Amino acid sequence: MENPNDLTVLAMQGVTVTRGQRRILGPLDFQIRSGERWVILGPNGAGKSTLLNILATRIFPTSGTVRILDQEMGKVDLFELRTRIGICASLLAEDIPDDELVRDVVLTAAYAVLGRWNEVYDLWDESRAVALLTTFGVRDMAERRYYTLSDGEKKRVQIARALMADPELLLLDEPTAGLDLGGREDLLRRFAEFSTDPLAPASIVVTHHIEEIPVGTTHALIIKDGAIAVSGPIADVITSEHMSAVFGINISVTTDKGRFFARS
C-alpha cells in the first residue's frame, strides 16, 4: 500500500517567470509531499510573491511545468483546481465585503465565492464553519460584521475561510503581518495546534521573519534574486550561516522549543 506521506502535492520543474527582458523568478525545481509544512523566506523583491501567485494558480510561469495535486497547470480546469487549494493572502482579503457576517465570510468558501447571495448551505457546511471559527478563537464573533473586527481577528477569520473547503494544500501569505505580539503568538499557537492533526493539509507559509515560523514547520525554502538559495529540512536551512549569506548581514539564529529567533 502506498504511504500517503509519499504523495506529491506540488512539483515544479524548470519554472521561470520573465517580465519583458528580465527574468524575475527561476529556474526553480521544487517539490512538496503530503504531510509536509513549508515556510518560504527571502529578502524584499526576491520573488516570494511571484512564486506564491503561481502556487495559487493566479499566474502561469513563462516556462517550465507546475503540477499541483497531480494536475498540470495549463492542462486542467483551474476553477476546479482552486477549490482544492486554501489561500489566505492580502490581495484576496481585500475582496471580502466589509458588511458580510463573519460566519458567512467562512461559509461562502464552500462555494468558492465572496459575498453570500442565494446559495444553500447544508448542516455540515454550517457546522464546519463554526468549528473552524472555534479553532482559531473567533467563534463568538460569528454574528458580527467583518469590518468591525481588528486586524488580528480578521486574519483568524481569513485562515478559517481558507480551510473551509477542506483543501489539500494551504497557502498562507504573511499570516501574522501587522499583528501585535499577543495576537501573533496566539495565532501561531493555534495554527501549530491545528497542524498536528494528521488530516491537516500540506501547507506553505510565506513570511519575512523567522520568528513568525509556526512550530511544527518541517521544511524551509529561501529565495534570493529569484532563485533558490537553499532548501530542505528546516533545521538545515534556517541557520546563522544561510541567513547571513542571504540577507548580507551577520545574523545569529537561535532556537527555543521549536521556534526560531534572529539577531544581528
C-alpha positions as CSV (number, residue, x, y, z in Angstrom):
1,M,0.0,0.0,0.0
2,E,1.3,3.5,-0.9
3,N,2.3,5.6,2.0
4,P,0.2,8.8,2.0
5,N,3.2,10.8,3.1
6,D,4.9,9.8,-0.2
7,L,2.2,11.5,-2.3
8,T,3.5,14.6,-4.2
9,V,1.3,17.6,-3.5
10,L,3.4,20.1,-5.6
11,A,6.1,19.6,-8.2
12,M,7.8,22.4,-10.1
13,Q,10.4,21.7,-12.8
14,G,12.4,24.4,-14.7
15,V,9.9,27.1,-13.7
16,T,10.8,30.6,-14.8
17,V,8.9,33.9,-14.9
18,T,10.0,36.7,-17.2
19,R,8.8,40.3,-17.4
20,G,10.0,42.0,-20.6
21,Q,13.7,41.1,-20.9
22,R,14.1,40.5,-17.2
23,R,13.8,37.1,-15.5
24,I,12.3,37.7,-12.1
25,L,12.0,34.1,-11.0
26,G,13.8,30.8,-11.7
27,P,14.7,28.5,-12.9
28,L,13.1,26.6,-10.0
29,D,12.9,22.9,-9.1
30,F,10.7,22.4,-6.1
31,Q,8.7,19.6,-4.6
32,I,6.3,19.2,-1.6
33,R,4.9,15.9,-0.3
34,S,1.7,15.4,1.7
35,G,2.2,15.9,5.4
36,E,5.0,18.5,4.9
37,R,4.7,22.0,6.3
38,W,6.9,24.5,4.5
39,V,8.0,28.1,5.0
40,I,9.3,30.4,2.3
41,L,11.6,33.3,3.2
42,G,13.7,35.8,1.4
43,P,14.6,39.5,1.1
44,N,12.1,42.0,-0.4
45,G,12.0,41.6,-4.1
46,A,13.4,38.1,-4.0
47,G,10.4,36.6,-5.8
48,K,8.3,35.2,-3.0
49,S,5.0,36.9,-4.1
50,T,5.5,35.7,-7.7
51,L,6.1,32.1,-6.5
52,L,3.0,32.3,-4.3
53,N,0.9,33.6,-7.2
54,I,2.0,30.6,-9.3
55,L,1.2,28.2,-6.4
56,A,-2.2,29.8,-6.1
57,T,-2.8,29.3,-9.9
58,R,-3.1,33.1,-10.3
59,I,-0.4,33.4,-12.9
60,F,1.3,31.0,-15.3
61,P,5.1,30.6,-15.4
62,T,6.9,31.7,-18.6
63,S,8.5,28.3,-18.9
64,G,8.7,25.0,-17.1
65,T,6.0,22.7,-15.7
66,V,3.9,23.0,-12.5
67,R,1.9,20.1,-11.1
68,I,-0.4,20.8,-8.2
69,L,-2.3,18.0,-6.6
70,D,-1.4,15.8,-9.6
71,Q,-2.8,18.3,-12.1
72,E,-0.6,20.1,-14.5
73,M,-1.2,23.9,-14.9
74,G,-2.3,24.6,-18.5
75,K,-3.9,21.2,-18.9
76,V,-6.7,21.4,-16.3
77,D,-9.7,23.5,-15.3
78,L,-8.2,26.0,-12.9
79,F,-11.5,26.8,-11.3
80,E,-11.9,23.2,-10.2
81,L,-8.3,23.0,-9.0
82,R,-8.6,26.2,-7.0
83,T,-11.3,24.6,-4.8
84,R,-8.6,22.2,-3.6
85,I,-6.3,25.0,-2.5
86,G,-6.9,27.1,0.6
87,I,-5.4,30.6,0.3
88,C,-5.0,33.4,2.9
89,A,-3.4,36.4,1.2
90,S,-3.9,40.1,1.5
91,L,-5.0,40.5,-2.2
92,L,-7.8,38.1,-1.7
93,A,-8.7,39.5,1.7
94,E,-9.3,43.0,0.1
95,D,-12.2,41.5,-1.8
96,I,-14.1,40.3,1.3
97,P,-17.3,42.5,1.7
98,D,-16.9,44.7,4.8
99,D,-20.6,44.2,5.8
100,E,-20.5,40.4,5.5
101,L,-21.3,38.5,8.6
102,V,-18.1,36.8,9.9
103,R,-19.9,33.4,9.8
104,D,-20.7,33.9,6.1
105,V,-17.1,35.0,5.3
106,V,-16.1,31.5,6.2
107,L,-19.2,29.7,4.9
108,T,-19.1,31.1,1.4
109,A,-15.7,29.5,0.8
110,A,-17.7,26.2,0.4
111,Y,-18.8,27.6,-3.0
112,A,-15.5,29.5,-3.6
113,V,-17.4,32.8,-3.7
114,L,-17.1,36.1,-1.8
115,G,-20.3,37.6,-0.5
116,R,-23.3,35.5,0.4
117,W,-26.2,35.6,-2.1
118,N,-28.7,32.8,-2.8
119,E,-26.5,29.8,-2.1
120,V,-27.9,27.0,0.0
121,Y,-25.7,25.5,2.7
122,D,-26.3,22.3,4.5
123,L,-25.8,21.5,8.2
124,W,-22.4,20.0,7.5
125,D,-21.2,23.3,6.0
126,E,-22.6,25.4,8.8
127,S,-21.1,23.1,11.5
128,R,-17.7,23.1,9.8
129,A,-17.7,26.9,9.6
130,V,-18.4,27.2,13.3
131,A,-15.8,24.6,14.1
132,L,-13.1,26.5,12.2
133,L,-14.1,29.8,13.9
134,T,-13.8,28.0,17.2
135,T,-10.3,26.5,16.3
136,F,-9.0,30.0,15.6
137,G,-10.6,31.7,18.6
138,V,-13.3,33.8,16.9
139,R,-16.5,31.8,17.3
140,D,-18.1,34.4,19.5
141,M,-17.7,36.9,16.6
142,A,-19.7,34.8,14.1
143,E,-22.7,37.2,14.0
144,R,-20.6,40.4,13.8
145,R,-19.9,42.3,10.6
146,Y,-16.5,41.7,9.2
147,Y,-15.5,45.4,9.2
148,T,-15.9,45.5,13.0
149,L,-13.0,43.1,13.6
150,S,-9.4,44.0,14.4
151,D,-6.7,43.1,12.0
152,G,-5.8,40.1,14.2
153,E,-9.3,38.9,14.3
154,K,-9.6,39.3,10.5
155,K,-6.5,37.2,10.0
156,R,-8.1,34.4,12.0
157,V,-11.3,34.5,10.0
158,Q,-9.3,34.5,6.8
159,I,-7.4,31.3,7.8
160,A,-10.7,29.7,8.8
161,R,-12.1,30.6,5.4
162,A,-9.1,29.2,3.6
163,L,-9.7,25.9,5.4
164,M,-13.5,25.8,4.8
165,A,-13.4,23.7,1.7
166,D,-11.1,21.1,3.3
167,P,-8.2,21.9,1.0
168,E,-5.3,19.6,0.2
169,L,-2.9,22.5,0.0
170,L,-2.9,25.6,2.3
171,L,-1.1,28.8,1.3
172,L,-0.6,31.5,3.9
173,D,0.9,34.8,2.9
174,E,2.4,36.6,5.9
175,P,-0.5,35.4,8.2
176,T,0.8,37.4,11.2
177,A,1.8,40.6,9.5
178,G,0.5,43.7,11.2
179,L,-0.4,41.8,14.4
180,D,0.7,42.9,17.9
181,L,2.8,40.5,19.9
182,G,-0.1,38.9,21.7
183,G,-2.1,38.4,18.5
184,R,0.9,37.0,16.7
185,E,1.7,34.5,19.4
186,D,-1.9,33.4,19.9
187,L,-2.4,32.8,16.1
188,L,0.9,30.9,15.8
189,R,-0.1,28.7,18.7
190,R,-3.5,27.9,17.2
191,F,-2.1,27.2,13.8
192,A,0.6,24.9,15.3
193,E,-2.1,23.0,17.2
194,F,-4.2,22.7,14.1
195,S,-1.2,21.4,12.1
196,T,-0.7,18.5,14.4
197,D,-3.9,16.9,13.1
198,P,-2.9,14.0,10.8
199,L,-5.6,15.2,8.4
200,A,-4.3,18.7,8.2
201,P,-3.3,19.7,4.6
202,A,0.2,20.3,3.4
203,S,1.0,24.0,4.0
204,I,3.2,26.8,2.8
205,V,3.7,29.9,4.9
206,V,5.4,32.9,3.3
207,T,7.0,35.3,5.8
208,H,9.8,37.8,6.1
209,H,10.7,36.9,9.7
210,I,11.9,33.6,11.2
211,E,10.1,34.5,14.5
212,E,6.9,34.0,12.6
213,I,7.5,30.4,11.6
214,P,4.9,28.2,13.3
215,V,6.1,25.3,15.5
216,G,5.9,22.1,13.6
217,T,7.1,23.5,10.3
218,T,9.1,20.7,8.6
219,H,10.9,22.3,5.7
220,A,12.1,25.7,4.5
221,L,12.9,27.4,1.2
222,I,14.9,30.6,1.0
223,I,14.8,32.6,-2.2
224,K,17.3,35.3,-3.3
225,D,17.2,37.2,-6.6
226,G,14.5,34.9,-7.9
227,A,16.4,31.7,-7.4
228,I,16.5,29.1,-4.6
229,A,19.4,29.9,-2.3
230,V,18.8,26.9,0.0
231,S,16.0,24.4,0.5
232,G,15.4,21.3,2.7
233,P,14.6,20.3,6.3
234,I,14.1,23.4,8.3
235,A,16.8,22.8,10.8
236,D,19.3,22.5,8.0
237,V,18.1,25.7,6.3
238,I,17.4,28.2,9.0
239,T,20.9,28.6,10.2
240,S,23.1,31.6,11.0
241,E,25.3,30.8,8.0
242,H,22.5,30.6,5.5
243,M,20.6,33.6,6.8
244,S,23.7,35.8,6.9
245,A,24.5,34.9,3.3
246,V,21.1,35.6,2.0
247,F,20.4,38.8,3.8
248,G,24.0,40.2,3.5
249,I,24.5,40.9,7.2
250,N,25.9,38.9,10.1
251,I,22.8,37.1,11.7
252,S,22.8,34.9,14.7
253,V,20.0,32.3,14.6
254,T,18.9,30.6,17.9
255,T,16.1,28.1,18.5
256,D,13.8,27.5,21.5
257,K,11.1,24.9,21.8
258,G,10.6,24.7,18.0
259,R,10.7,28.5,17.4
260,F,13.5,30.4,15.6
261,F,14.9,33.8,16.5
262,A,17.4,36.1,14.7
263,R,19.7,38.9,15.9
264,S,22.3,40.8,14.0
